[in-house]
Amino acid sequence: MSESTIGIPDTVATESLSYAGTDMTLREIATDLQEAHRELDEYHSGSLVLAQNLKELRMKAERDGNLQLANTTKELEESAMAVVERSRE
């Protein structure tokens, strides 16, 4: 192929770099980074959905007077939103 799907020209794709005690080519590194970006996007989306579901459960718990459940879901909701924020830094 003239250029990989991750934009590494064939002329340098096999250049090697030692990373975390392992020799990897630039193409392998770019592929790993591409996967990491995909996983971060999945964490971001999943955490947004989870935060919304937790918010709904918290609001129901508050209406029902279940303060223990309301407080617990509030903490989990805040944690889910922290994941969202970290995934966008």
Biopython code that builds the backbone (N, CA, C, O; Angstrom):
import numpy as np
from Bio.PDB.StructureBuilder import StructureBuilder

atoms = [
    (1, "MET", "N", (0.849, -1.175, 0.000)),
    (1, "MET", "CA", (0.000, 0.000, 0.000)),
    (1, "MET", "C", (0.890, 1.231, 0.000)),
    (1, "MET", "O", (1.989, 1.205, 0.554)),
    (2, "SER", "N", (0.428, 2.293, -0.609)),
    (2, "SER", "CA", (1.255, 3.489, -0.690)),
    (2, "SER", "C", (1.252, 4.272, 0.608)),
    (2, "SER", "O", (2.238, 4.933, 0.935)),
    (3, "GLU", "N", (0.173, 4.209, 1.343)),
    (3, "GLU", "CA", (0.110, 4.868, 2.631)),
    (3, "GLU", "C", (-0.901, 4.098, 3.475)),
    (3, "GLU", "O", (-1.943, 3.679, 2.971)),
    (4, "SER", "N", (-0.601, 3.918, 4.725)),
    (4, "SER", "CA", (-1.512, 3.166, 5.587)),
    (4, "SER", "C", (-2.760, 3.983, 5.874)),
    (4, "SER", "O", (-2.805, 5.181, 5.596)),
    (5, "THR", "N", (-3.764, 3.333, 6.428)),
    (5, "THR", "CA", (-5.017, 4.016, 6.746)),
    (5, "THR", "C", (-4.831, 5.028, 7.864)),
    (5, "THR", "O", (-5.698, 5.875, 8.078)),
    (6, "ILE", "N", (-3.715, 4.955, 8.579)),
    (6, "ILE", "CA", (-3.480, 5.885, 9.678)),
    (6, "ILE", "C", (-2.506, 6.986, 9.286)),
    (6, "ILE", "O", (-2.052, 7.745, 10.142)),
    (7, "GLY", "N", (-2.187, 7.079, 8.024)),
    (7, "GLY", "CA", (-1.404, 8.194, 7.533)),
    (7, "GLY", "C", (0.096, 8.088, 7.707)),
    (7, "GLY", "O", (0.787, 9.104, 7.641)),
    (8, "ILE", "N", (0.616, 6.912, 7.922)),
    (8, "ILE", "CA", (2.060, 6.738, 8.051)),
    (8, "ILE", "C", (2.600, 6.296, 6.688)),
    (8, "ILE", "O", (2.262, 5.211, 6.215)),
    (9, "PRO", "N", (3.430, 7.120, 6.054)),
    (9, "PRO", "CA", (3.985, 6.732, 4.755)),
    (9, "PRO", "C", (4.802, 5.440, 4.866)),
    (9, "PRO", "O", (5.516, 5.222, 5.845)),
    (10, "ASP", "N", (4.682, 4.606, 3.857)),
    (10, "ASP", "CA", (5.407, 3.337, 3.863)),
    (10, "ASP", "C", (6.903, 3.526, 4.041)),
    (10, "ASP", "O", (7.573, 2.660, 4.603)),
    (11, "THR", "N", (7.434, 4.647, 3.568)),
    (11, "THR", "CA", (8.880, 4.868, 3.638)),
    (11, "THR", "C", (9.391, 5.003, 5.069)),
    (11, "THR", "O", (10.581, 4.805, 5.314)),
    (12, "VAL", "N", (8.515, 5.338, 6.020)),
    (12, "VAL", "CA", (8.941, 5.462, 7.417)),
    (12, "VAL", "C", (8.151, 4.555, 8.364)),
    (12, "VAL", "O", (8.441, 4.506, 9.560)),
    (13, "ALA", "N", (7.169, 3.847, 7.843)),
    (13, "ALA", "CA", (6.273, 3.048, 8.688)),
    (13, "ALA", "C", (6.992, 1.974, 9.475)),
    (13, "ALA", "O", (6.547, 1.593, 10.558)),
    (14, "THR", "N", (8.093, 1.484, 8.946)),
    (14, "THR", "CA", (8.801, 0.400, 9.630)),
    (14, "THR", "C", (9.900, 0.900, 10.553)),
    (14, "THR", "O", (10.614, 0.100, 11.157)),
    (15, "GLU", "N", (10.041, 2.212, 10.668)),
    (15, "GLU", "CA", (11.004, 2.779, 11.620)),
    (15, "GLU", "C", (10.625, 2.292, 13.013)),
    (15, "GLU", "O", (9.453, 2.294, 13.387)),
    (16, "SER", "N", (11.629, 1.876, 13.771)),
    (16, "SER", "CA", (11.371, 1.256, 15.067)),
    (16, "SER", "C", (11.660, 2.211, 16.214)),
    (16, "SER", "O", (12.546, 3.062, 16.130)),
    (17, "LEU", "N", (10.895, 2.054, 17.282)),
    (17, "LEU", "CA", (11.065, 2.852, 18.485)),
    (17, "LEU", "C", (10.839, 1.937, 19.677)),
    (17, "LEU", "O", (9.908, 1.132, 19.688)),
    (18, "SER", "N", (11.690, 2.068, 20.673)),
    (18, "SER", "CA", (11.515, 1.274, 21.886)),
    (18, "SER", "C", (10.557, 2.009, 22.806)),
    (18, "SER", "O", (10.787, 3.165, 23.163)),
    (19, "TYR", "N", (9.487, 1.334, 23.184)),
    (19, "TYR", "CA", (8.455, 1.930, 24.026)),
    (19, "TYR", "C", (7.985, 0.885, 25.021)),
    (19, "TYR", "O", (7.593, -0.217, 24.639)),
    (20, "ALA", "N", (8.025, 1.232, 26.286)),
    (20, "ALA", "CA", (7.578, 0.339, 27.367)),
    (20, "ALA", "C", (8.278, -1.020, 27.283)),
    (20, "ALA", "O", (7.668, -2.066, 27.504)),
    (21, "GLY", "N", (9.565, -0.975, 26.960)),
    (21, "GLY", "CA", (10.344, -2.205, 26.915)),
    (21, "GLY", "C", (10.104, -3.062, 25.687)),
    (21, "GLY", "O", (10.554, -4.206, 25.634)),
    (22, "THR", "N", (9.404, -2.526, 24.702)),
    (22, "THR", "CA", (9.088, -3.275, 23.491)),
    (22, "THR", "C", (9.468, -2.444, 22.276)),
    (22, "THR", "O", (9.242, -1.234, 22.250)),
    (23, "ASP", "N", (10.039, -3.088, 21.278)),
    (23, "ASP", "CA", (10.302, -2.403, 20.020)),
    (23, "ASP", "C", (9.031, -2.429, 19.182)),
    (23, "ASP", "O", (8.439, -3.484, 18.953)),
    (24, "MET", "N", (8.624, -1.248, 18.730)),
    (24, "MET", "CA", (7.418, -1.128, 17.914)),
    (24, "MET", "C", (7.730, -0.267, 16.702)),
    (24, "MET", "O", (8.550, 0.648, 16.773)),
    (25, "THR", "N", (7.070, -0.564, 15.591)),
    (25, "THR", "CA", (7.215, 0.283, 14.411)),
    (25, "THR", "C", (6.298, 1.493, 14.564)),
    (25, "THR", "O", (5.365, 1.491, 15.367)),
    (26, "LEU", "N", (6.587, 2.521, 13.776)),
    (26, "LEU", "CA", (5.729, 3.705, 13.805)),
    (26, "LEU", "C", (4.297, 3.353, 13.414)),
    (26, "LEU", "O", (3.351, 3.925, 13.954)),
    (27, "ARG", "N", (4.132, 2.430, 12.491)),
    (27, "ARG", "CA", (2.782, 2.002, 12.100)),
    (27, "ARG", "C", (2.072, 1.348, 13.284)),
    (27, "ARG", "O", (0.893, 1.618, 13.516)),
    (28, "GLU", "N", (2.768, 0.492, 14.036)),
    (28, "GLU", "CA", (2.159, -0.150, 15.213)),
    (28, "GLU", "C", (1.785, 0.886, 16.271)),
    (28, "GLU", "O", (0.725, 0.805, 16.892)),
    (29, "ILE", "N", (2.668, 1.853, 16.463)),
    (29, "ILE", "CA", (2.392, 2.909, 17.443)),
    (29, "ILE", "C", (1.167, 3.713, 17.020)),
    (29, "ILE", "O", (0.287, 3.985, 17.837)),
    (30, "ALA", "N", (1.109, 4.090, 15.752)),
    (30, "ALA", "CA", (-0.036, 4.858, 15.258)),
    (30, "ALA", "C", (-1.329, 4.059, 15.388)),
    (30, "ALA", "O", (-2.373, 4.620, 15.721)),
    (31, "THR", "N", (-1.269, 2.770, 15.130)),
    (31, "THR", "CA", (-2.449, 1.916, 15.276)),
    (31, "THR", "C", (-2.894, 1.859, 16.727)),
    (31, "THR", "O", (-4.088, 1.941, 17.016)),
    (32, "ASP", "N", (-1.937, 1.720, 17.648)),
    (32, "ASP", "CA", (-2.276, 1.714, 19.079)),
    (32, "ASP", "C", (-2.907, 3.039, 19.503)),
    (32, "ASP", "O", (-3.875, 3.058, 20.263)),
    (33, "LEU", "N", (-2.358, 4.133, 19.011)),
    (33, "LEU", "CA", (-2.913, 5.448, 19.349)),
    (33, "LEU", "C", (-4.316, 5.622, 18.777)),
    (33, "LEU", "O", (-5.195, 6.189, 19.426)),
    (34, "GLN", "N", (-4.517, 5.136, 17.570)),
    (34, "GLN", "CA", (-5.841, 5.197, 16.945)),
    (34, "GLN", "C", (-6.856, 4.424, 17.792)),
    (34, "GLN", "O", (-7.973, 4.896, 18.005)),
    (35, "GLU", "N", (-6.477, 3.261, 18.266)),
    (35, "GLU", "CA", (-7.341, 2.452, 19.129)),
    (35, "GLU", "C", (-7.615, 3.176, 20.445)),
    (35, "GLU", "O", (-8.737, 3.140, 20.950)),
    (36, "ALA", "N", (-6.609, 3.824, 20.997)),
    (36, "ALA", "CA", (-6.792, 4.563, 22.253)),
    (36, "ALA", "C", (-7.801, 5.696, 22.072)),
    (36, "ALA", "O", (-8.637, 5.928, 22.945)),
    (37, "HIS", "N", (-7.725, 6.398, 20.948)),
    (37, "HIS", "CA", (-8.695, 7.465, 20.671)),
    (37, "HIS", "C", (-10.111, 6.900, 20.561)),
    (37, "HIS", "O", (-11.063, 7.495, 21.068)),
    (38, "ARG", "N", (-10.246, 5.760, 19.904)),
    (38, "ARG", "CA", (-11.560, 5.128, 19.761)),
    (38, "ARG", "C", (-12.115, 4.744, 21.127)),
    (38, "ARG", "O", (-13.291, 4.970, 21.412)),
    (39, "GLU", "N", (-11.260, 4.160, 21.973)),
    (39, "GLU", "CA", (-11.696, 3.757, 23.310)),
    (39, "GLU", "C", (-12.101, 4.961, 24.153)),
    (39, "GLU", "O", (-13.088, 4.898, 24.887)),
    (40, "LEU", "N", (-11.347, 6.060, 24.055)),
    (40, "LEU", "CA", (-11.716, 7.279, 24.787)),
    (40, "LEU", "C", (-13.075, 7.802, 24.335)),
    (40, "LEU", "O", (-13.880, 8.240, 25.158)),
    (41, "ASP", "N", (-13.331, 7.756, 23.031)),
    (41, "ASP", "CA", (-14.641, 8.181, 22.526)),
    (41, "ASP", "C", (-15.754, 7.303, 23.090)),
    (41, "ASP", "O", (-16.826, 7.800, 23.436)),
    (42, "GLU", "N", (-15.499, 5.994, 23.181)),
    (42, "GLU", "CA", (-16.491, 5.079, 23.741)),
    (42, "GLU", "C", (-16.727, 5.360, 25.222)),
    (42, "GLU", "O", (-17.872, 5.368, 25.673)),
    (43, "TYR", "N", (-15.658, 5.592, 25.983)),
    (43, "TYR", "CA", (-15.807, 5.937, 27.400)),
    (43, "TYR", "C", (-16.606, 7.224, 27.550)),
    (43, "TYR", "O", (-17.478, 7.325, 28.413)),
    (44, "HIS", "N", (-16.306, 8.202, 26.710)),
    (44, "HIS", "CA", (-17.006, 9.483, 26.764)),
    (44, "HIS", "C", (-18.509, 9.280, 26.547)),
    (44, "HIS", "O", (-19.326, 9.721, 27.355)),
    (45, "SER", "N", (-18.859, 8.614, 25.457)),
    (45, "SER", "CA", (-20.271, 8.391, 25.140)),
    (45, "SER", "C", (-20.965, 7.558, 26.205)),
    (45, "SER", "O", (-22.067, 7.891, 26.641)),
    (46, "GLY", "N", (-20.327, 6.483, 26.623)),
    (46, "GLY", "CA", (-20.915, 5.614, 27.636)),
    (46, "GLY", "C", (-21.117, 6.325, 28.958)),
    (46, "GLY", "O", (-22.123, 6.111, 29.635)),
    (47, "SER", "N", (-20.175, 7.160, 29.326)),
    (47, "SER", "CA", (-20.276, 7.882, 30.594)),
    (47, "SER", "C", (-21.384, 8.924, 30.561)),
    (47, "SER", "O", (-22.041, 9.164, 31.574)),
    (48, "LEU", "N", (-21.596, 9.545, 29.403)),
    (48, "LEU", "CA", (-22.699, 10.498, 29.275)),
    (48, "LEU", "C", (-24.044, 9.810, 29.478)),
    (48, "LEU", "O", (-24.904, 10.309, 30.203)),
    (49, "VAL", "N", (-24.216, 8.669, 28.838)),
    (49, "VAL", "CA", (-25.460, 7.905, 28.981)),
    (49, "VAL", "C", (-25.630, 7.455, 30.422)),
    (49, "VAL", "O", (-26.714, 7.574, 30.992)),
    (50, "LEU", "N", (-24.565, 6.941, 31.007)),
    (50, "LEU", "CA", (-24.621, 6.477, 32.392)),
    (50, "LEU", "C", (-24.968, 7.616, 33.342)),
    (50, "LEU", "O", (-25.785, 7.439, 34.246)),
    (51, "ALA", "N", (-24.363, 8.771, 33.149)),
    (51, "ALA", "CA", (-24.651, 9.924, 34.008)),
    (51, "ALA", "C", (-26.123, 10.314, 33.917)),
    (51, "ALA", "O", (-26.744, 10.631, 34.932)),
    (52, "GLN", "N", (-26.680, 10.292, 32.721)),
    (52, "GLN", "CA", (-28.093, 10.630, 32.550)),
    (52, "GLN", "C", (-28.985, 9.607, 33.252)),
    (52, "GLN", "O", (-29.945, 9.982, 33.925)),
    (53, "ASN", "N", (-28.676, 8.327, 33.101)),
    (53, "ASN", "CA", (-29.461, 7.281, 33.764)),
    (53, "ASN", "C", (-29.366, 7.397, 35.282)),
    (53, "ASN", "O", (-30.359, 7.219, 35.986)),
    (54, "LEU", "N", (-28.180, 7.694, 35.777)),
    (54, "LEU", "CA", (-28.005, 7.875, 37.223)),
    (54, "LEU", "C", (-28.779, 9.092, 37.719)),
    (54, "LEU", "O", (-29.352, 9.065, 38.808)),
    (55, "LYS", "N", (-28.795, 10.150, 36.926)),
    (55, "LYS", "CA", (-29.546, 11.350, 37.302)),
    (55, "LYS", "C", (-31.032, 11.031, 37.426)),
    (55, "LYS", "O", (-31.688, 11.457, 38.376)),
    (56, "GLU", "N", (-31.554, 10.283, 36.465)),
    (56, "GLU", "CA", (-32.966, 9.903, 36.509)),
    (56, "GLU", "C", (-33.267, 9.050, 37.738)),
    (56, "GLU", "O", (-34.292, 9.244, 38.391)),
    (57, "LEU", "N", (-32.382, 8.109, 38.055)),
    (57, "LEU", "CA", (-32.570, 7.274, 39.239)),
    (57, "LEU", "C", (-32.484, 8.114, 40.508)),
    (57, "LEU", "O", (-33.251, 7.907, 41.448)),
    (58, "ARG", "N", (-31.551, 9.061, 40.533)),
    (58, "ARG", "CA", (-31.410, 9.942, 41.695)),
    (58, "ARG", "C", (-32.669, 10.770, 41.909)),
    (58, "ARG", "O", (-33.147, 10.900, 43.036)),
    (59, "MET", "N", (-33.202, 11.324, 40.836)),
    (59, "MET", "CA", (-34.409, 12.139, 40.955)),
    (59, "MET", "C", (-35.592, 11.309, 41.459)),
    (59, "MET", "O", (-36.387, 11.784, 42.270)),
    (60, "LYS", "N", (-35.706, 10.080, 40.981)),
    (60, "LYS", "CA", (-36.767, 9.192, 41.458)),
    (60, "LYS", "C", (-36.565, 8.886, 42.936)),
    (60, "LYS", "O", (-37.518, 8.903, 43.714)),
    (61, "ALA", "N", (-35.329, 8.609, 43.320)),
    (61, "ALA", "CA", (-35.031, 8.309, 44.724)),
    (61, "ALA", "C", (-35.359, 9.507, 45.612)),
    (61, "ALA", "O", (-35.877, 9.342, 46.716)),
    (62, "GLU", "N", (-35.061, 10.702, 45.133)),
    (62, "GLU", "CA", (-35.386, 11.911, 45.898)),
    (62, "GLU", "C", (-36.896, 12.063, 46.061)),
    (62, "GLU", "O", (-37.378, 12.395, 47.144)),
    (63, "ARG", "N", (-37.641, 11.818, 44.981)),
    (63, "ARG", "CA", (-39.107, 11.899, 45.063)),
    (63, "ARG", "C", (-39.665, 10.875, 46.043)),
    (63, "ARG", "O", (-40.630, 11.142, 46.758)),
    (64, "ASP", "N", (-39.036, 9.686, 46.064)),
    (64, "ASP", "CA", (-39.491, 8.606, 46.942)),
    (64, "ASP", "C", (-38.973, 8.755, 48.367)),
    (64, "ASP", "O", (-39.366, 7.993, 49.249)),
    (65, "GLY", "N", (-38.097, 9.728, 48.601)),
    (65, "GLY", "CA", (-37.554, 9.942, 49.936)),
    (65, "GLY", "C", (-36.444, 8.978, 50.324)),
    (65, "GLY", "O", (-36.129, 8.838, 51.505)),
    (66, "ASN", "N", (-35.851, 8.314, 49.341)),
    (66, "ASN", "CA", (-34.761, 7.372, 49.607)),
    (66, "ASN", "C", (-33.434, 8.136, 49.516)),
    (66, "ASN", "O", (-32.780, 8.151, 48.473)),
    (67, "LEU", "N", (-33.060, 8.762, 50.620)),
    (67, "LEU", "CA", (-31.873, 9.621, 50.617)),
    (67, "LEU", "C", (-30.579, 8.848, 50.409)),
    (67, "LEU", "O", (-29.649, 9.356, 49.783)),
    (68, "GLN", "N", (-30.508, 7.633, 50.925)),
    (68, "GLN", "CA", (-29.286, 6.842, 50.748)),
    (68, "GLN", "C", (-29.055, 6.555, 49.265)),
    (68, "GLN", "O", (-27.942, 6.716, 48.763)),
    (69, "LEU", "N", (-30.099, 6.133, 48.573)),
    (69, "LEU", "CA", (-29.979, 5.876, 47.139)),
    (69, "LEU", "C", (-29.707, 7.178, 46.383)),
    (69, "LEU", "O", (-28.893, 7.201, 45.460)),
    (70, "ALA", "N", (-30.373, 8.242, 46.766)),
    (70, "ALA", "CA", (-30.171, 9.532, 46.098)),
    (70, "ALA", "C", (-28.728, 10.004, 46.249)),
    (70, "ALA", "O", (-28.115, 10.448, 45.278)),
    (71, "ASN", "N", (-28.189, 9.910, 47.450)),
    (71, "ASN", "CA", (-26.808, 10.345, 47.684)),
    (71, "ASN", "C", (-25.808, 9.472, 46.941)),
    (71, "ASN", "O", (-24.835, 9.973, 46.378)),
    (72, "THR", "N", (-26.049, 8.170, 46.942)),
    (72, "THR", "CA", (-25.133, 7.248, 46.256)),
    (72, "THR", "C", (-25.142, 7.493, 44.758)),
    (72, "THR", "O", (-24.083, 7.560, 44.134)),
    (73, "THR", "N", (-26.328, 7.627, 44.175)),
    (73, "THR", "CA", (-26.395, 7.852, 42.730)),
    (73, "THR", "C", (-25.828, 9.221, 42.356)),
    (73, "THR", "O", (-25.275, 9.379, 41.268)),
    (74, "LYS", "N", (-25.955, 10.208, 43.236)),
    (74, "LYS", "CA", (-25.364, 11.527, 42.970)),
    (74, "LYS", "C", (-23.843, 11.418, 42.883)),
    (74, "LYS", "O", (-23.225, 12.005, 41.994)),
    (75, "GLU", "N", (-23.244, 10.670, 43.800)),
    (75, "GLU", "CA", (-21.788, 10.482, 43.765)),
    (75, "GLU", "C", (-21.360, 9.744, 42.500)),
    (75, "GLU", "O", (-20.357, 10.097, 41.881)),
    (76, "LEU", "N", (-22.119, 8.723, 42.119)),
    (76, "LEU", "CA", (-21.793, 7.976, 40.901)),
    (76, "LEU", "C", (-21.978, 8.847, 39.658)),
    (76, "LEU", "O", (-21.191, 8.773, 38.715)),
    (77, "GLU", "N", (-23.013, 9.661, 39.668)),
    (77, "GLU", "CA", (-23.254, 10.584, 38.558)),
    (77, "GLU", "C", (-22.083, 11.560, 38.409)),
    (77, "GLU", "O", (-21.627, 11.823, 37.296)),
    (78, "GLU", "N", (-21.604, 12.088, 39.524)),
    (78, "GLU", "CA", (-20.457, 13.002, 39.490)),
    (78, "GLU", "C", (-19.206, 12.295, 38.977)),
    (78, "GLU", "O", (-18.412, 12.882, 38.241)),
    (79, "SER", "N", (-19.037, 11.048, 39.364)),
    (79, "SER", "CA", (-17.890, 10.277, 38.889)),
    (79, "SER", "C", (-17.987, 10.037, 37.383)),
    (79, "SER", "O", (-16.989, 10.143, 36.671)),
    (80, "ALA", "N", (-19.180, 9.716, 36.903)),
    (80, "ALA", "CA", (-19.372, 9.507, 35.463)),
    (80, "ALA", "C", (-19.070, 10.792, 34.693)),
    (80, "ALA", "O", (-18.463, 10.746, 33.622)),
    (81, "MET", "N", (-19.487, 11.927, 35.229)),
    (81, "MET", "CA", (-19.207, 13.198, 34.562)),
    (81, "MET", "C", (-17.712, 13.529, 34.605)),
    (81, "MET", "O", (-17.195, 14.177, 33.695)),
    (82, "ALA", "N", (-17.029, 13.095, 35.640)),
    (82, "ALA", "CA", (-15.576, 13.291, 35.703)),
    (82, "ALA", "C", (-14.886, 12.502, 34.590)),
    (82, "ALA", "O", (-13.902, 12.965, 34.014)),
    (83, "VAL", "N", (-15.404, 11.314, 34.291)),
    (83, "VAL", "CA", (-14.857, 10.532, 33.175)),
    (83, "VAL", "C", (-15.077, 11.288, 31.868)),
    (83, "VAL", "O", (-14.188, 11.344, 31.018)),
    (84, "VAL", "N", (-16.261, 11.866, 31.715)),
    (84, "VAL", "CA", (-16.557, 12.650, 30.511)),
    (84, "VAL", "C", (-15.548, 13.789, 30.369)),
    (84, "VAL", "O", (-14.982, 13.994, 29.295)),
    (85, "GLU", "N", (-15.328, 14.518, 31.441)),
    (85, "GLU", "CA", (-14.391, 15.645, 31.401)),
    (85, "GLU", "C", (-12.969, 15.185, 31.089)),
    (85, "GLU", "O", (-12.277, 15.796, 30.274)),
    (86, "ARG", "N", (-12.543, 14.120, 31.731)),
    (86, "ARG", "CA", (-11.173, 13.627, 31.502)),
    (86, "ARG", "C", (-10.990, 13.123, 30.083)),
    (86, "ARG", "O", (-9.902, 13.240, 29.519)),
    (87, "SER", "N", (-12.036, 12.566, 29.503)),
    (87, "SER", "CA", (-11.903, 12.027, 28.149)),
    (87, "SER", "C", (-11.837, 13.132, 27.102)),
    (87, "SER", "O", (-11.528, 12.866, 25.940)),
    (88, "ARG", "N", (-12.122, 14.356, 27.496)),
    (88, "ARG", "CA", (-12.079, 15.484, 26.563)),
    (88, "ARG", "C", (-10.934, 16.438, 26.834)),
    (88, "ARG", "O", (-10.844, 17.479, 26.183)),
    (89, "GLU", "N", (-10.060, 16.121, 27.768)),
    (89, "GLU", "CA", (-8.917, 16.994, 28.067)),
    (89, "GLU", "C", (-7.851, 16.850, 27.015)),
    (89, "GLU", "O", (-6.812, 17.505, 27.094)),
]
sb = StructureBuilder()
sb.init_structure("model")
sb.init_model(0)
sb.init_chain("A")
sb.init_seg("    ")
for serial, (resi, resn, name, xyz) in enumerate(atoms, 1):
    if name == "N":
        sb.init_residue(resn, " ", resi, " ")
    sb.init_atom(name, np.array(xyz, "f"), 0.0, 1.0, " ", f" {name:<3s}", serial, name[0])
structure = sb.get_structure()
